[in-house]
Amino acid sequence: MSGLVMRWLASAGAIAIVAWLLPGISAGVGTRGAMTVLVTALALGLVNAIVKPALQLLSCPLVLLTLGLFLFVINAAMLLLAGWLTRALGFDFRVDGLANALIGSILISIVTWFLTLFVGRKDRKEDRGS
């Protein structure tokens, strides 16, 4: 499977885990919940690829002033924006407030990193032909 698809699935898995762990984030239930998580992962990836770089560039002085801590706020805003976009598409992904978005974005980053560690090892072995 493509590395991009594997990272998307790892991100979706991280979103599902965080929605299960954190009461302030919900992603629907059942089959509809699984589809919600996949759409949210896609929306979060698009928002991080398109909006986040522009926002980081515009807020560069604030990021420097806070020694990079403002990047956490930007990540939380990207999660809130992805949640809004997912709801606009008719899926039930909810983030209740900035505090939950902040905690959720940190947890999603950690869980995604952890999951891609295992995916990355498998992809590297396949690339070498082992």
N, C-alpha and C positions, 0 to 999 in steps of 0.2 A: 504494500500500500504506500502511497505517496507520503512524504514527510509532512506536507501541508495538511493532508487529511488526518494524519495521526496527531498532529498538534491541535487541530480543531477538535478532535474527539477527546484529547487530554484536557483541553479547556472546558469542554462540555462536562466531562467527568468532574472537574474541579468545581464548576458552578453547581452541579447537582449535590456534591458533598457539602459545599458551603451552605447551600439552601437547606439542606437537611440539618446541619449543625447550628446555624445562626437563626434564631427566631425572627429577626427583622428582615429576612430575605426569604421569599417563597417563589416556587416555580411550578405551581399547579400539581396535579396528582395523576397517577396512572399513565396511560399511553400519551395523553395530551401533555402531561408533565414532561415526558421524555422529549417530545417534539418541541416543547417550550424551551427546554435546556439547550437543544441543538440550535434553535433559532437565536437564542440569547448569545450563545458562543459565537455564532456567525456575526451577529450585530456588534458584539464587543470587539471582535477582531476588526471589523470594518471601521468602527469608531476609533479604535486605537491606531489604525493605519492612516486614516484621513484627518480626523479632527485633532487628535492628541499632538501631533508634531506642530501644528499651527498654534495651538494653545500654549505649548511649551515655549515656542519662540516668542510669543507675545508676553508671556509671564517670566521671561528670563531674569529681569532685574529682581523680581520677587523671589524667584527660586534661589538666586545668589544671596539675597538678603537673609533668607531663612536657612541658608546652608543646605539647600536641597529638600527640606521638609515639606515645602509647598507641592512637591511632586506627588506626595501622598494625597493631597487635596485634589490634584488634577486626576489621579487615578480613580478617586471616589466619584468625581464628576463624570468620568467616562463610564463608570458602572451605572450611575443614575441615567445618563443619556442612553445607554444601551437598553436599560429597563424601560425607558419611555418609548424608544423605538420598537421594542418587542411588543409592548402593550398596544402601540399604534397599529401593529400588524395583526392584532387580534389574539395574542397569546398572553397568558396570565403570569408574567414575571414581575414581582414587586420588590422594591427596596424601600424600606420605611425610614427615610431620613438620612441626613449626611453622616451621622455617627455610624449607622449600620453599613452605609456605603463605604466608609473609610475602613472599618473592620473587615467587611466583606471583600474589598479590593485587595487588601493585604493577604487575607487567607486564600483567595483565588490565585494570587500570584505564587504563594508558597506551594499550594497543592498542585498547580499546573507545573511548576518547576520540578517538583518531586515526581510527578507522573511522566514528564518528558525525559527524566533521567533514564527510566526503563525503556521508553520508546526509542530514545536516541541510541542506546547501546545495541538494540536489536537492528536498527537501520544501519549502523556502522558495520556490524558484522556481515549484513547482507551485501553492502557495497564492496567489501573486500573479497567476497566470494567464499567466506568461511561457512 
